[in-house]
């Protein structure tokens, strides 16, 4: 099982948020740096079974909506793979 951690502690900007996603998921420079690309990566392109998101409550207020959208995307991915041989899960640690 492949696990990954995205550390958002004290993240201040949208570019920084996507850079942290890129680093945490070990993505290459082709990562699109938007939430559609985030969905594509976790759903199709990385063999990740479990993602931990740290520090989501410490991001700047401008990013709280993006973090909530990330949570929705992760939950959608969990539901999508729920009945597969390799189910997906996630957690938020704040």
N, C-alpha and C positions, 0 to 999 in steps of 0.2 A: 504494500500500500504506500502510495506517495502522499506525503503531507507537506503543506506549505503554510507559512505565516506571513501575513501582511501587517506590518507595524505602521499604524497611522498616528502614533503618539506625536502630539503638537504639530500636526500637519497644517500648513498655512494657506496653500493655494491648490487649485485644481491640477496644475502641472505637477506639483509635488505629489499629490494624491496618486496620480497615474504613474509617476516614477516609482513610488513605493509599491504599487501593484506590480509593476514590471519587475522590480528587484525581488519582491516576495515570491512571485510565481516563476522566477527565472526565465522571463520572456526575452526574446531578442528585440532588436531595434525596429522590427516590423510591427510591433504592437501599436495599435491605432490610437491609444491614449484617449478613449472615450468609453462610456458604459456599454455601448453595443459591442465594442471590441472585447471588453471584459467578459461579457456573456459568451461570445464566440470562443474565447480562450478557455474558460472553465468548462464549457459544455462540449467542445469539440477537439481542442488542440493540446491540452495537457492531461496527462494521466493521473490527475490529482483526485484522491478520494476524500481528503479532509483538508479544509482551510480554516485556520485560526486568524481572526482579525483582532488585533490588539490596539488599544488606545482610541477607539472610535469616539469616545465622549470628550476627548481632548482636542479634537480638530477645531479649526476656526468656525465661527457661526455660519459663515458663508458656505461651508461644506457639509453641514448637517443633512441637508436634503440629498446630497450625492451619496453620503454614507447610508442613509436610509434606503436609497435606490439600490446600493450594493447589497444590502441585506435582503431586499426583495428578489434580486437576481440570484443570490445564493440559495434562497428558499425555493425559488422556481426550479433551479438546477437540482436541488435535493428531491423535489417531487418528481421531476422528470426521470431521474435514475433510481427511484425508490424500489422498483421491482426488478432491477437488473442483477446480474451476478456480482457487480462491483458498485454497490450503492455509494452515493456521495453524501457527505455531511459537513457541517461547519459549526463554528462557535465564535462568539464575540466575547472578548475578555477586556473589561475596562478597568 
